[in-house]
Amino acid sequence: MSYREYKGENITVYFDGEICKHAAECVKGLPEVFNVKARPWISLDKVDAKKVAEVINRCPSGALKYNM
């Protein structure tokens, strides 16, 4: 596993593309934060950290994790 780190003001998100199942729970849940067309594709300061955590908790593969 190789998680990539994305730091926001109130939350840090970790993503491992190798285990991602592409269920798109993140993209559907918060498209303004998780935008696969943008670089970086995770932009954390646009939404409250608790909302980001809620969406990450829906990730079925465990490819997304967070620390607040």
C-alpha positions in Angstrom: 0.0 0.0 0.0 1.2 3.4 -0.8 -1.0 6.2 0.4 -0.5 9.7 -1.0 -1.1 12.6 1.4 -3.4 15.6 0.8 -3.3 18.2 3.5 -6.1 20.7 4.2 -6.5 23.2 7.0 -8.5 20.9 9.3 -8.1 17.4 7.7 -5.5 15.3 6.0 -6.6 12.8 3.5 -4.7 9.7 2.4 -5.4 8.0 -1.0 -4.0 4.7 -2.3 -4.8 4.4 -6.0 -3.7 0.7 -6.1 -6.6 -0.4 -3.9 -9.2 2.0 -5.2 -12.3 0.1 -6.7 -13.6 3.2 -8.5 -17.0 3.1 -6.8 -16.9 6.9 -7.1 -18.5 7.4 -3.6 -16.1 10.3 -3.1 -16.7 12.0 -6.5 -20.5 11.6 -6.2 -20.5 12.7 -2.6 -18.4 15.8 -2.9 -17.5 16.6 -6.5 -16.1 20.0 -5.4 -13.5 18.3 -3.3 -12.9 15.1 -5.3 -12.5 16.1 -8.9 -10.6 13.6 -11.1 -10.2 16.2 -13.8 -8.3 18.6 -11.5 -4.7 18.4 -10.3 -4.4 17.8 -7.4 -7.6 15.9 -7.6 -8.4 16.3 -3.9 -9.0 19.9 -2.8 -9.8 19.9 0.9 -10.4 23.6 1.9 -13.6 23.9 -0.1 -15.8 22.0 2.3 -16.1 21.4 6.1 -13.7 18.7 7.2 -16.6 16.8 8.8 -18.4 16.5 5.5 -15.2 15.2 3.9 -14.8 12.6 6.6 -18.5 11.5 6.1 -17.8 10.9 2.4 -14.5 9.1 3.0 -16.3 6.8 5.4 -18.4 5.6 2.5 -15.3 4.4 0.6 -15.9 0.6 0.1 -12.2 -0.2 -0.7 -10.4 1.7 2.1 -8.5 3.6 -0.6 -9.3 6.8 1.2 -8.5 7.5 4.9 -8.3 10.7 6.9 -6.9 12.2 10.0 -8.5 15.3 11.7 
